[in-house]
């Protein structure tokens, strides 16, 4: 764990919060290194933990997200279309930026906010994104992958990512609407309440695709 005197992130009462965190984890039977959902992330953030491993329900959500399914299909397709497939081992690796939680309606957010009568149909995708847990838990992540296939056509893909759980605006890569919301919520969550803005969520998993 990061030494308290080295911590330069948001919040206050770091030492006492970290002590409360470990005491609470012990009392609740909570693993102090793992979370399964956004509530666990908030718990870790409020009590100044600096890292957490995403497991269980949360990791299942990531695996089943449309963006991750599309990425996996793309990797598998590239391998199977390689002339060397099932003749010799094939290796692929890379990093892909993925946006989890779905895609909102492709209309300016200010316009969607004003056209209330379209919320239930034309703009329903935006509401789906807003209420998807992954939108707030991770949203945009860089996914590392290492894939290999054997001469029998079986494919193994190892994935991993590391992302900061925070509500800070990102003026370089986020929309104006997103940043406007985070400018307010981030101040309340990180500066007023004192939640950690350096909590790093990590995950890794392996998928095996057998060629039957």
C-alpha positions as CSV (number, residue, x, y, z in Angstrom):
1,X,0.0,0.0,0.0
2,X,1.1,3.5,-0.7
3,X,2.6,5.3,2.4
4,X,0.3,8.0,3.7
5,X,3.0,10.7,3.5
6,X,3.4,9.9,-0.2
7,X,-0.3,10.2,-1.0
8,X,-1.1,13.4,-2.9
9,X,-4.6,12.6,-4.0
10,X,-7.9,14.1,-2.8
11,X,-9.6,13.7,0.5
12,X,-8.7,14.3,4.1
13,X,-8.1,12.1,7.2
14,X,-6.2,9.6,5.2
15,X,-4.6,7.8,8.1
16,X,-7.7,7.3,10.1
17,X,-9.8,6.4,7.1
18,X,-7.3,3.7,6.1
19,X,-7.4,2.3,9.6
20,X,-11.2,2.3,9.5
21,X,-11.1,0.6,6.1
22,X,-9.1,-2.4,7.4
23,X,-11.2,-2.6,10.5
24,X,-14.4,-2.5,8.5
25,X,-13.1,-5.2,6.1
26,X,-12.2,-7.4,8.9
27,X,-15.6,-6.9,10.7
28,X,-17.6,-7.4,7.5
29,X,-15.5,-10.3,6.2
30,X,-14.6,-8.2,3.1
31,X,-11.4,-9.0,1.2
32,X,-9.4,-5.7,1.4
33,X,-8.1,-6.2,-2.1
34,X,-11.2,-7.2,-4.1
35,X,-14.5,-5.7,-5.1
36,X,-17.5,-7.0,-7.1
37,X,-19.5,-3.8,-8.0
38,X,-19.7,-0.1,-7.8
39,X,-20.7,-0.1,-4.1
40,X,-17.5,-1.9,-3.3
41,X,-15.5,0.6,-5.3
42,X,-17.2,3.5,-3.4
43,X,-16.5,1.8,-0.1
44,X,-12.8,1.4,-1.0
45,X,-12.7,5.0,-2.3
46,X,-14.4,6.6,0.8
47,X,-12.0,4.8,3.1
48,X,-8.9,5.7,1.1
49,X,-7.8,2.3,-0.4
50,X,-5.5,2.8,-3.4
51,X,-6.0,-0.4,-5.4
52,X,-8.7,-3.1,-5.9
53,X,-9.1,-6.2,-8.0
54,X,-12.5,-6.4,-9.8
55,X,-13.9,-9.9,-9.5
56,X,-17.3,-11.7,-9.3
57,X,-20.4,-9.9,-10.7
58,X,-18.5,-6.8,-11.8
59,X,-16.0,-8.8,-13.9
60,X,-18.9,-10.8,-15.4
61,X,-20.4,-7.5,-16.5
62,X,-17.2,-6.5,-18.2
63,X,-16.9,-9.8,-20.0
64,X,-20.5,-9.6,-21.2
65,X,-20.4,-6.0,-22.3
66,X,-21.0,-5.5,-26.0
67,X,-17.7,-3.7,-26.5
68,X,-15.7,-6.6,-25.0
69,X,-17.7,-9.2,-27.1
70,X,-16.9,-7.2,-30.2
71,X,-13.2,-7.0,-29.3
72,X,-13.1,-10.8,-28.7
73,X,-14.9,-11.5,-32.0
74,X,-12.4,-9.3,-33.8
75,X,-9.4,-11.0,-32.2
76,X,-10.7,-14.5,-33.0
77,X,-11.6,-13.5,-36.6
78,X,-8.0,-12.2,-37.2
79,X,-6.5,-15.4,-36.0
80,X,-8.8,-17.7,-37.9
81,X,-8.3,-15.7,-41.1
82,X,-4.5,-15.9,-40.8
83,X,-3.1,-18.3,-43.4
84,X,-1.1,-20.1,-40.7
85,X,-4.2,-21.0,-38.6
86,X,-4.2,-24.7,-37.7
87,X,-0.8,-25.1,-39.4
88,X,1.4,-23.5,-36.7
89,X,0.9,-21.6,-33.5
90,X,-0.3,-18.0,-33.9
91,X,0.3,-15.1,-31.4
92,X,-1.5,-11.8,-31.2
93,X,-1.2,-9.0,-28.6
94,X,-2.2,-5.4,-28.3
95,X,-4.0,-2.7,-26.4
96,X,-7.5,-1.5,-27.4
97,X,-9.5,1.4,-25.9
98,X,-13.0,0.3,-25.1
99,X,-16.0,2.2,-23.9
100,X,-18.2,0.1,-21.6
101,X,-21.8,0.6,-20.7
102,X,-23.1,0.9,-24.2
103,X,-23.4,3.8,-26.7
104,X,-25.7,6.8,-26.1
105,X,-28.0,8.3,-28.7
106,X,-26.0,10.3,-31.3
107,X,-27.6,13.6,-30.6
108,X,-26.2,16.6,-28.7
109,X,-26.9,16.1,-24.9
110,X,-28.4,19.5,-24.5
111,X,-30.9,18.7,-27.2
112,X,-31.7,15.3,-25.6
113,X,-32.3,17.1,-22.3
114,X,-34.8,19.5,-23.8
115,X,-36.7,17.0,-26.0
116,X,-38.4,15.2,-23.1
117,X,-41.0,13.5,-25.3
118,X,-38.3,11.5,-27.1
119,X,-36.7,10.0,-23.9
120,X,-38.7,6.8,-24.1
121,X,-37.9,5.9,-27.7
122,X,-35.4,7.9,-29.7
123,X,-33.1,8.7,-26.7
124,X,-33.7,5.6,-24.7
125,X,-30.1,4.4,-25.5
126,X,-28.8,7.4,-23.5
127,X,-30.8,6.4,-20.5
128,X,-29.6,2.8,-20.8
129,X,-26.0,4.1,-20.7
130,X,-26.8,6.4,-17.7
131,X,-28.2,3.5,-15.7
132,X,-25.6,0.9,-16.6
133,X,-23.3,0.2,-13.7
134,X,-20.2,0.0,-15.9
135,X,-20.7,3.6,-17.1
136,X,-19.8,4.8,-13.6
137,X,-17.5,2.0,-12.5
138,X,-15.2,2.0,-15.5
139,X,-16.6,3.5,-18.7
140,X,-13.5,4.0,-20.8
141,X,-10.6,1.5,-20.3
142,X,-7.5,0.4,-22.2
143,X,-7.7,-3.4,-22.5
144,X,-4.5,-5.4,-22.9
145,X,-4.7,-8.8,-24.6
146,X,-2.5,-11.7,-25.4
147,X,-3.9,-14.3,-27.7
148,X,-2.5,-17.6,-29.0
149,X,-3.8,-20.5,-31.0
150,X,-2.5,-24.0,-31.4
151,X,-2.4,-26.3,-34.4
152,X,-5.7,-27.8,-33.3
153,X,-7.4,-24.4,-33.7
154,X,-7.9,-23.8,-30.0
155,X,-7.5,-20.1,-29.0
156,X,-6.6,-18.7,-25.6
157,X,-6.9,-15.0,-24.9
158,X,-5.6,-13.4,-21.7
159,X,-7.1,-9.9,-20.9
160,X,-6.1,-7.3,-18.3
161,X,-6.8,-3.6,-17.6
162,X,-6.0,-1.0,-15.0
163,X,-8.2,2.1,-14.6
164,X,-8.6,4.9,-12.1
165,X,-12.0,5.1,-10.4
166,X,-12.8,8.8,-10.1
167,X,-15.3,11.5,-11.0
168,X,-12.8,14.1,-12.3
169,X,-13.5,15.8,-15.6
170,X,-11.2,14.9,-18.5
171,X,-11.2,17.9,-20.9
172,X,-9.0,16.1,-23.4
173,X,-11.0,13.0,-24.2
174,X,-14.5,13.5,-22.7
175,X,-17.6,15.3,-23.9
176,X,-18.5,18.7,-22.6
177,X,-21.6,17.3,-21.0
178,X,-19.7,14.6,-19.2
179,X,-17.1,17.1,-17.9
180,X,-19.8,19.5,-16.8
181,X,-21.4,16.8,-14.6
182,X,-18.1,15.6,-13.3
183,X,-16.9,19.1,-12.4
184,X,-19.8,19.3,-9.9
185,X,-20.1,15.7,-8.8
186,X,-16.3,15.3,-8.6
187,X,-15.9,18.3,-6.3
188,X,-18.6,16.9,-4.0
189,X,-17.4,13.3,-4.1
190,X,-13.6,13.9,-3.9
191,X,-13.1,17.3,-2.3
192,X,-16.1,17.7,0.0
193,X,-16.7,14.1,1.1
194,X,-13.0,13.3,0.7
195,X,-13.0,10.2,-1.5
196,X,-9.8,8.9,-3.0
197,X,-9.3,10.0,-6.7
198,X,-6.4,7.6,-7.2
199,X,-8.2,4.3,-6.5
200,X,-7.0,2.0,-9.3
201,X,-9.3,-0.8,-10.4
202,X,-7.6,-3.8,-11.9
203,X,-8.8,-7.0,-13.5
204,X,-7.4,-9.9,-15.5
205,X,-9.0,-13.0,-16.9
206,X,-8.5,-15.7,-19.5
207,X,-10.9,-17.0,-22.2
208,X,-10.5,-20.4,-23.9
209,X,-12.2,-21.0,-27.2
210,X,-12.1,-24.6,-28.3
211,X,-12.3,-25.6,-31.9
212,X,-14.7,-28.5,-31.8
